[in-house]
């Protein structure tokens, strides 16, 4: 910027940048507005004492935890937008909760108004990292229950000023402090991580994975027979493996895949790949990697769990599924070749490897394959309690239902 005759002159480059930012903001707002209009309903949301917040993952809560309790589902991603007279009137009354004139603040007011009209006494979600859910737990007088749905690192609970790839707002801004009154988390490590960074966790239930707990208690309890030598838990994503997303993750996956393919050829062992999508390019990539010698398991609900449960060793970069198998006591190897220490297993042991060459990979995997399951279970017991709890007598799907019922009955 320069001055001429006491007036500021903005350079063309700055003008173009400002125009681009303004244009992007307008486009984002316009896209959101059209999406809302396309799904507008001149009605109020369904009523229910138990409300599942967000359609994402709601099918799992409805089928495995809340069947028979007749919960209502509140869509929060514009699948349906309620605009009946009662909703609009409550939105006007709730404008006092706006902290700054932004679309997300207006949408928060809309969601609050919808919750009020449902009459909910219990609000549960599968999406524990929803900033809307957390903010509404401060504003709406009900019991809020969240289920952890993916593994969390330091980046998940810190703001961008500390970790540029973090998703939270800057400190002292909306959404900068997570608030989870009742938090069903994977293990004590998650609870400690949230509390360490100043987040508001009312009561934590470190009982492990909702889906993994359901699988191992309702569908396939006990120890399964070994049918596969090695299971590779696919973390293939088109944006990563065929695009420019997360280059460190791509580097880590490429190195792991190369080492495992070489190991399988050298040791003459069969690799079974638990695919994570129905994308034909994913299957094609693994056929090429293992020269057609690997068995590919189609992606279906619980297919990955079944494959891990029946494998001698399950191998992954940093998949939540690997931590889930680890929680059962299955022999698991987490390999981090990304160069990002935050993507390393937080508690090291025979189940983790950070960097190293091919020989280090061979040594680690050979030792793990030779280790009896009972020895692995004993050595990993403390780490499993910290990282991924699993108690067949108290799986999360039963406990979250028990807690919701107690709130609805007024006994808790």
C-alpha positions in Angstrom: 0.0 0.0 0.0 1.3 3.5 -0.9 0.0 7.0 -0.3 -0.6 9.9 -2.7 -1.6 13.3 -1.6 -2.5 11.9 1.9 -4.8 9.2 0.5 -4.1 5.5 0.7 -3.7 3.7 -2.6 -4.4 0.0 -2.5 -2.2 -2.1 -4.8 -3.8 -4.2 -7.6 -2.6 -7.4 -5.9 -4.4 -6.5 -2.6 -7.5 -5.5 -4.5 -7.6 -8.8 -6.4 -7.1 -10.7 -3.1 -9.9 -8.8 -1.4 -12.2 -9.4 -4.4 -11.4 -13.1 -4.3 -12.2 -13.4 -0.6 -15.4 -11.4 -1.1 -16.4 -13.5 -4.1 -15.7 -16.8 -2.2 -17.8 -15.5 0.8 -20.7 -14.6 -1.5 -20.5 -18.0 -3.3 -20.4 -19.9 0.0 -23.4 -18.0 1.3 -25.3 -18.4 -1.9 -24.7 -22.2 -2.1 -25.9 -22.6 1.5 -29.0 -20.5 0.8 -29.9 -22.6 -2.2 -29.3 -25.8 -0.3 -31.6 -24.6 2.5 -34.4 -23.5 0.0 -34.2 -26.8 -1.7 -35.0 -28.7 1.5 -37.4 -26.2 3.1 -40.4 -27.6 4.9 -43.1 -25.3 6.2 -43.5 -27.3 9.4 -42.0 -27.9 12.8 -39.5 -30.7 13.6 -40.9 -34.0 15.0 -41.4 -34.1 18.8 -39.7 -36.5 21.0 -38.3 -36.7 24.5 -35.2 -38.4 23.1 -33.7 -36.7 20.1 -30.8 -37.9 18.0 -28.9 -34.8 16.8 -27.6 -35.2 13.2 -28.7 -37.8 10.8 -25.0 -38.8 10.3 -24.6 -42.0 12.3 -28.2 -41.9 13.6 -29.0 -45.2 12.0 -26.5 -46.9 14.3 -27.8 -45.3 17.4 -31.4 -46.1 16.4 -30.7 -49.7 15.5 -28.2 -50.7 18.2 -29.0 -48.5 21.2 -32.3 -46.8 21.0 -34.6 -49.3 19.3 -38.0 -49.2 21.0 -37.4 -45.8 22.6 -39.0 -44.0 19.6 -36.5 -41.2 19.3 -36.8 -38.3 16.9 -34.0 -37.4 14.5 -33.0 -33.8 14.0 -31.2 -33.2 10.6 -28.5 -30.6 10.9 -26.9 -30.8 7.5 -29.7 -29.2 5.5 -31.3 -32.6 4.7 -34.6 -31.0 5.9 -34.9 -27.4 7.0 -38.0 -26.6 9.1 -39.6 -23.2 8.5 -43.0 -23.4 10.1 -44.5 -20.4 12.0 -43.5 -21.8 15.4 -39.9 -22.2 14.2 -39.6 -18.7 12.8 -41.1 -17.2 15.9 -38.7 -19.0 18.2 -35.8 -18.0 15.9 -36.8 -14.4 16.5 -36.9 -14.9 20.2 -33.5 -16.7 20.2 -31.6 -14.0 18.2 -30.3 -12.8 21.6 -27.9 -15.8 21.5 -26.1 -14.5 18.5 -22.5 -13.4 19.3 -21.6 -12.2 15.9 -23.5 -11.8 12.6 -22.3 -14.9 10.8 -24.2 -17.7 9.0 -23.1 -20.3 11.6 -24.5 -18.2 14.4 -27.8 -17.8 12.7 -27.9 -21.5 12.1 -27.2 -22.2 15.7 -30.2 -20.1 16.6 -32.3 -22.2 14.1 -31.1 -25.4 15.7 -31.8 -24.2 19.2 -35.3 -23.2 18.1 -35.9 -26.7 16.6 -34.7 -28.4 19.8 -37.0 -26.3 21.9 -39.9 -27.4 19.7 -39.0 -31.1 19.9 -39.5 -31.0 23.7 -36.3 -33.1 24.0 -35.2 -34.1 27.5 -32.3 -36.2 26.2 -30.2 -35.2 23.1 -27.7 -37.8 21.8 -25.3 -37.7 18.9 -22.9 -39.9 17.0 -20.9 -36.9 15.9 -19.1 -36.0 19.1 -17.0 -33.3 17.3 -20.0 -31.3 16.2 -19.5 -27.7 17.4 -23.2 -27.1 17.1 -24.0 -30.0 19.5 -21.5 -28.7 22.0 -22.7 -25.1 21.8 -26.3 -26.1 22.2 -25.5 -28.1 25.3 -24.8 -24.7 26.9 -28.1 -23.2 25.8 -30.7 -25.9 25.9 -31.8 -27.5 29.2 -31.5 -31.2 28.5 -29.1 -34.1 29.0 -26.6 -34.2 26.1 -24.9 -37.5 25.3 -22.1 -37.8 22.7 -20.5 -41.0 21.3 -16.9 -40.7 20.1 -16.8 -41.9 16.5 -13.2 -41.6 15.5 -9.7 -41.5 17.0 -8.6 -38.1 18.3 -5.2 -36.6 18.3 -3.8 -33.3 19.8 -4.9 -31.6 16.6 -8.5 -32.6 17.2 -8.6 -30.7 20.5 -6.5 -27.6 19.9 -7.0 -24.5 17.9 -5.5 -23.3 14.7 -3.2 -20.8 16.4 -1.4 -23.7 17.9 -1.8 -26.3 15.2 -2.6 -24.9 11.8 -4.5 -28.0 10.7 -6.8 -28.0 13.8 -10.5 -27.5 13.2 -11.4 -25.4 16.2 -11.9 -21.7 16.2 -9.3 -19.4 17.8 -9.3 -19.2 21.6 -12.2 -17.1 23.2 -14.3 -17.5 20.0 -17.4 -19.6 19.3 -16.6 -23.3 19.4 -13.1 -22.9 20.8 -13.9 -24.9 23.9 -15.5 -28.3 23.5 -18.4 -29.1 25.9 -19.6 -32.6 26.2 -21.7 -33.2 29.4 -21.8 -37.0 28.9 -19.0 -38.3 26.7 -18.8 -42.0 25.7 -15.1 -42.1 24.7 -12.7 -44.7 23.6 -10.5 -44.7 26.7 -9.0 -42.8 29.5 -6.4 -41.3 27.1 -9.1 -39.4 25.2 -10.6 -38.0 28.4 -7.2 -36.9 29.6 -6.4 -35.3 26.3 -9.6 -33.2 26.3 -9.2 -32.1 29.9 -5.5 -31.3 29.4 -6.4 -28.7 26.8 -9.1 -27.0 28.9 -12.3 -28.6 27.4 -15.5 -29.1 29.4 -16.1 -32.8 29.9 -18.9 -33.3 32.4 -18.7 -37.1 32.8 -16.6 -39.4 30.7 -17.4 -43.1 30.0 -14.2 -44.6 28.7 -15.8 -47.8 27.5 -14.4 -48.1 24.0 -15.9 -48.1 20.5 -19.7 -48.2 20.1 -19.7 -50.3 16.9 -16.8 -52.6 17.8 -18.4 -53.2 21.2 -21.7 -54.1 19.5 -19.9 -56.4 17.1 -18.0 -58.3 19.8 -20.9 -58.7 22.2 -23.9 -59.2 19.9 -22.7 -60.5 16.6 -19.5 -62.5 17.2 -18.6 -62.8 20.9 -15.6 -64.7 22.2 -12.3 -65.4 20.4 -12.8 -66.1 16.7 -10.7 -68.7 14.8 -7.7 -67.5 12.7 -8.5 -67.5 9.0 -6.0 -64.9 7.6 -2.3 -64.4 8.1 -2.1 -60.7 7.8 -4.9 -58.2 7.5 -4.2 -54.8 6.0 -6.8 -52.3 7.1 -7.3 -50.1 4.1 -7.1 -46.3 4.7 -7.4 -45.6 1.0 -9.2 -42.3 0.2 -9.4 -40.9 -3.3 -8.5 -37.4 -2.2 -5.3 -38.7 -0.5 -4.2 -41.5 -2.9 -5.2 -39.9 -6.2 -5.3 -36.2 -5.2 -3.4 -33.7 -3.1 -5.1 -34.1 0.3 -2.8 -34.8 3.3 0.5 -35.4 1.6 2.1 -36.7 4.9 -0.6 -39.3 5.2 0.0 -40.3 1.5 3.7 -40.7 2.3 3.0 -42.8 5.3 0.6 -45.1 3.5 2.8 -45.5 0.4 5.7 -46.6 2.6 3.6 -49.0 4.7 2.1 -50.6 1.6 5.5 -51.0 -0.1 7.0 -52.6 3.0 4.1 -55.0 3.4 4.0 -56.0 -0.2 7.7 -56.8 -0.1 7.3 -58.6 3.3 4.5 -60.8 1.9 6.6 -61.8 -1.1 9.7 -62.5 1.0 7.9 -64.4 3.8 5.4 -66.1 1.4 2.4 -65.1 3.5 -1.0 -64.1 2.3 -2.3 -60.6 2.9 -6.0 -60.0 3.2 -7.1 -56.4 2.6 -10.2 -55.1 4.4 -11.4 -52.4 1.9 -12.8 -49.2 3.2 -15.0 -48.2 0.3 -16.8 -49.4 -2.8 -14.6 -47.3 -5.1 -13.3 -49.6 -7.8 -10.0 -47.6 -7.9 -9.3 -48.7 -4.3 -9.6 -52.4 -5.2 -7.6 -51.9 -8.4 -4.8 -50.2 -6.4 -4.4 -53.1 -4.0 -4.6 -55.7 -6.8 -1.7 -53.9 -8.5 0.2 -53.5 -5.2 0.1 -57.2 -4.4 0.2 -58.4 -8.0 -3.2 -60.0 -7.6 -2.0 -62.2 -4.7 -4.0 -60.5 -1.9 -7.5 -61.4 -0.9 -9.8 -58.3 -1.0 -12.7 -58.2 1.4 -15.6 -56.0 0.1 -16.6 -53.1 2.2 -19.8 -53.8 4.1 -20.9 -53.0 7.7 -18.8 -55.0 10.1 -16.8 -56.7 7.3 -13.6 -55.0 8.5 -14.3 -56.1 12.1 -14.9 -59.7 11.0 -11.7 -59.8 9.0 -9.5 -58.2 11.8 -11.0 -60.6 14.3 -10.0 -63.6 12.2 -6.5 -62.4 11.4 -3.3 -63.3 13.1 -2.0 -59.7 12.9 -3.9 -56.6 11.7 -1.8 -53.8 10.2 -2.6 -50.1 9.8 -1.1 -46.6 9.6 -3.5 -44.9 12.0 -7.0 -46.4 11.4 -9.6 -46.2 14.1 -10.5 -49.8 13.2 -6.9 -50.9 14.2 -7.3 -49.3 17.6 -10.7 -51.1 17.9 -9.1 -54.5 17.2 -6.3 -53.6 19.6 -9.0 -53.0 22.3 -10.2 -56.6 21.9 -6.7 -57.9 22.4 -6.1 -58.8 18.8 -2.5 -58.6 17.7 -2.2 -55.2 15.9 0.6 -53.2 14.3 0.4 -49.5 13.8 3.1 -48.1 11.5 3.8 -44.4 11.1 6.0 -43.5 8.2 4.5 -40.1 7.7 7.0 -38.1 9.6 4.2 -36.6 11.8 4.7 -37.7 15.3 1.1 -36.9 16.2 0.1 -39.9 14.0 2.1 -42.3 16.1 0.4 -44.6 18.6 0.4 -42.6 21.8 1.6 -45.5 23.9 4.5 -47.4 22.3 5.0 -51.1 22.5 5.2 -54.3 20.3 2.0 -53.0 18.6 3.6 -49.8 17.2 6.4 -48.7 14.8 7.6 -45.2 14.0 9.8 -44.9 11.0 12.7 -47.1 10.3 13.7 -49.1 7.2 12.4 -52.3 5.7 14.5 -54.5 8.1 13.0 -52.8 11.1 9.5 -53.4 9.7 10.4 -57.1 9.2 11.8 -57.4 12.8 8.7 -55.9 14.3 6.2 -57.9 12.3 8.1 -61.2 12.7 8.2 -60.7 16.5 4.5 -59.9 16.6 3.6 -63.0 14.5 5.7 -65.2 16.7 4.1 -63.8 19.9 1.3 -65.9 21.4 -2.0 -64.1 21.6 -2.1 -64.6 25.4 1.3 -62.9 25.8 0.2 -60.0 23.6 -2.9 -59.6 25.7 -0.9 -59.5 28.9 1.7 -57.0 27.6 -0.9 -54.7 26.0 -3.5 -54.7 28.8 -2.6 -51.4 30.3 -2.2 -49.6 27.0 -5.5 -51.1 25.8 -7.4 -49.7 28.8 -6.0 -46.3 28.1 -6.5 -46.2 24.3 -9.5 -48.4 23.6 -11.4 -49.8 26.5 -13.4 -53.0 25.9 -15.6 -54.7 28.6 -18.0 -57.3 27.3 -20.1 -56.8 30.3 -20.5 -53.0 29.7 -20.4 -52.3 25.9 -21.2 -48.7 25.0 -24.4 -49.5 23.1 -25.9 -50.9 26.2 -24.6 -48.3 28.6 -25.7 -45.3 26.4 -29.2 -46.8 26.3 -29.2 -47.4 30.1 -28.1 -43.8 30.7 -30.8 -42.4 28.3 -33.5 -44.5 29.9 -32.5 -43.3 33.4 -32.7 -39.7 32.3 -36.1 -40.2 30.6 -37.4 -42.0 33.7 -36.0 -39.3 36.0 -34.0 -41.8 38.0 -30.6 -40.1 37.3 
